[in-house]
Amino acid sequence: MKRLAVLLCVSILLTYLLVPAGANVTPISVLTTIEEILYGEPGSGSLVERIERVEKDVFGSTQPGAAMLRIDRLNTFLQSTEAQGGSMKMHLNLAEWGFTGNLTDGQPLIRRLERLELEWYGQPQTGSIAERTKNLMLMIWGTTELDVKKVTLPAASLVKISLLTGVNSGTAKVGDQIPYRVVEDVVVDGRIVIPAGTESVAVVTEVSSAGRLGRDGRVVIDFGEIAAFDGTFVDLRVDQRATEKNKSLELAAGASMAGVMLLGPVGLVGGYFVKGKDVGIEARQPFYVETLRDVQLSGFILRPAL
């Protein structure tokens, strides 16, 4: 057993060392990521105190083993797409989507869990996060056994979204955050990878209002990334396929998506600029963005227990 523990430590250490230097992945950085997923911010105190706090919150008690083993165990259980039966984050995503029809991955996990419990039970529950998430899965789906299979979501796959708040070149400011929502399931080989109702936030990166002498209004929007069911984040942008698809769509006030033009220069990823007299895109108006690259995801055929 002692030899096995040493081998596991060496294996985990090698996974950290084999990551490219630019990635700067260390056990402490992984723990910080875990804390940000759970609480929305890094923890404070000594390394041991931080590990113990997370273990108690997630599992209900501190766990045995060396620090690296304990951090890796937490990370695998919380968010690994290779975790047997699915990660805890994935289970919470399924519970939230199954109950509310929305998916708000990206917000602190504990806050999301408490919000679901408040809506389901009338008050937040006690106990470990793992047990509370399992209970929600059982209450909502009747099972924690998932029909899951790895699939590849190709680059340039269309994702139909709508803004939850409108954007207009006459009123927008650089840095404005614009929440948006997926309005149709993204499906690969009959399996849902990004469900309708998944939410994310776009950011205005450039803006100029319409001016005299026919100057066009202009808004540049970065659509960033969106969470898949398994917690993997998928980068989105606007490129040729989305632009062609959008040409036939109609915006509010009679403006067509043909007037919402693609930004060509590399680096302005996921950008539309709006031409005309401060033409904007109203809330709830569906249009298309697309995936930046091939991504391997867990695809689901969702069947509650009989």
N, C-alpha and C positions, 0 to 999 in steps of 0.2 A: 504493500500500500504506500509506504514511504517513497519507494522508487517511482511508483506511478504518479504520485503528487509532484515529484521533482520533474518528471518528464512532461507533465501537463504545464508546469510553470515555464519550462524551457520552450515548449510549443507556443504558449501565449506570448512569451517574450519575443520569439522569432517573428510572430505575426506583426508585432509592433515594429521590429527592426527592419522587416522587409517592405514596409510601407515607404514610398518615396519620401526623401528628406523634406521636400517642400510641403508635404501634408502635415508634418509636425504632430503626428499622432503619438501620444504617450498615455500611460495608464491614468495620469491625472487629467489629461485633456478628455479622455473617454468618460471619466467620472463627472467632469464638469458638464459634458454633453448630457449625461443621464440626469443630472440635477436640473438642467435647463428644460429637458423634456418633462420632468415631473413637476417642478415648481415654478418654472419660468425664469429662473436665475441661478447662478452658481451658489453653492453652499459656502459656509464659513466654518472656521475651526480647523483642527488638525485633520490630516488625511484619515486617520482611524475614526475620528468622530464623524466625519462626513460619510464614510462607508457604512458605519453602524446606523446612522440616521436613515439612510436610504434603505438598508436591509430591513430595518424595523418597519418602515412604512410599506415596503413592497411585500416582504415575506411574513412580517409579524414578529420576527426575532432576528438576532444577529446570526451569521452563518460561519461555518468553519473554513479554514484554509488561509493561504497566504494572500496578501493584499491584491496581487494581480489576478489570482484565481477568483477572488470575490467580486472584483470589478467586472471581469469577463463574464461571470455567471449572471450578474445583474444586467449587463448589456445584452447578452443573448436572450435572457428571459423577457426583457422589456421590449426590444425592437429588432432582433435578428430575424431576417426573412427566412433563415434556415432552421429556426426553432421548430421542433417537432410539434405538430398540432397548431402552429401559429403563435406569434408573439403576443404578449399581453396588450401591446399597443394595437395590434391588429384586432384582437377581440373587442377592445373598447371601441374601435372604429366601427366594427360590425354591430355592436350593441347600440351605439349612437345612431347609426344610419337606419337600422331596423326599427328603432323606436320613433325617431324624429324626422327621418327622411333627409337629414343633413349630415355632413361630415366636416368637422371643424379641426381636423388634425393640424397641429401648428400652435394651438393654444396649450397652456400648461395642462398636463394630463390629469392632475388631481382636481383642478378646477372643472374640467370637463366631466369627470366622474361624479363630483359632488352635484353638478347641475343636473345630470341625468338622474341621480338618486333623489334629488329634490322633486323632480317632475314625476318620478315613478312611485316613490315611497312617501313623499311629502316632507322628507328631511334627509340630510346626509347620514350615511350609515357609519358604523364603527368597524374596526377590524383591519386586516391587511388589505392593501390595494388589490393584490392578486385574488383574494377571496371575494372581495366586493365586485370586482370585474367579472369573475366567474359566475357569481349569483345573478348579475344582470343578464349575462349571456343565456343562462338557463331560463330566466323569467321571460326573456324576449324571444329567443329562438328555440328554447327547449333542449338545447344541446351545446356542447363546446367542440363537438367533432365536426370538422369543416371539410367540404369537398373542394380541395385546393390543389392546384397544379401550376407549375412554373410555365409561363408563356412569355413571349417577347412582343412588346409593344413597339412597332417599327417607328423610325424617324418619319416625320411629316404625317403622322396620324392626326386626323382632324379631331378637335375637341370643341364641342358647341357650348358656349358660355353666354352669360348675360351679366351686365354690371348691376350691382345692387344700388348704387347711386350713380346718377348721370355725370357726364363730363362735358364741358363746353370750353372752347378756347377763350371766351370772353370772361370767364370767371375762375378758371383753373389756375393753380399756382404750382410751381415746381415743388416736389415733395408731397403733394396731395396723395393720400392713400385712397384707393378706389376698390372696395370689396367687390368680388364677383363670384359667380356660382356656376358650376357645370349644370347644364339643363338636359343633357341626354347621357345615358350610360355609355361609357367607352368600353367596348367589348372586343376581346381577342379569342378566336376559336370557341365562341359561344360562352365565354367566361367574362364576367365583369371584372375590370381592373381599376377603373375610376368610376364610381357611381354618380348618377345625377344627384345633385344636392351637395356635392363636395364644394367647399368654399376656400378661397384664397384672396390675396390682396395684390392689386396692381399699383404701380407708383408712377406719377407724372414726373418725367425727367426733363421735359422741355416744353415751353409754352410761349406763344405770342398771340395776342388778340388781333382781329382784323383791323386794318387801318385805312387811312385815306389812300387815294390813287390805286385802289383795287388790291391792296395787300391782303393776302389770305390769312385767316386765322390758322393756327397750327398748335397741335398738342401731340406730344410724344409720350407713349405709355409703355412701360415695361411690365409685362404680365408675369414675370418671375417664374415661380414653380407651383405645382399643385400636388397634393398628396394622393397616392394610390391607396387602395384598400389595405395593403400590407404595410403602409407607413413610408414606403419609398417615395421620394419627391421627384417629380417629373418636370423638367424645364420646358417652358412654353414660349413660343414666339409667333410672329406673323411672317409667313414666307409665301412662295408662289402658290402652293396648293390652297392655303386658307384664303389668299387674296382672290383667286379665281372663284372659289366657292362663295365668297362674300359679295361678288359683283351683282348677283341676282337678288340679294336681300334688300329690303327697304327699311330705312331708318325713319324715325319720327319726322314730322313736318315735311315729308316728301323727299327728303335727301336720301339718295341711294348709297349703298356701301361702295359703289364704284367711285364715289368722291372721297372715300376714306382710303388714302393711298398708302402703299407699302414703302417703308423706308429702305433704301438700297444699301447704304454704306454699312460694312461690317462693324460691329460694335454697338450699333443701335438695335439691339436684339429685342424682338417682341414689340416693335413700334408701329403705330399707325400715326400719320399726321392728317388732321382734318382740314380740308380745304373749303373755302367759301366764307360767307359772312358769319364768322363765329359759329359754324355748324358744329354740333356735338352729337354724342350718342346718349340717348336717354336710358334711364334705368329700365331693366327688364327686356331690353331689345336684344334678341339673340343674334349672335354672330360667331364666326369660327376663328380659333387659333390652332396651332399645330405643335406637335412635339418636336424637340430640337434634335434628339438622337434616339437610337435604339435603346430600350430599357427592358431588362428582365424583371418581371413582376409576378406576384402570386395572383392567379386568376381564380375566380370563385363561381361555382354554380350554387346558389343559396337555397338550401332546403331546410326548413325547420324540422325538428324531430317529430315523428308521428306519435 
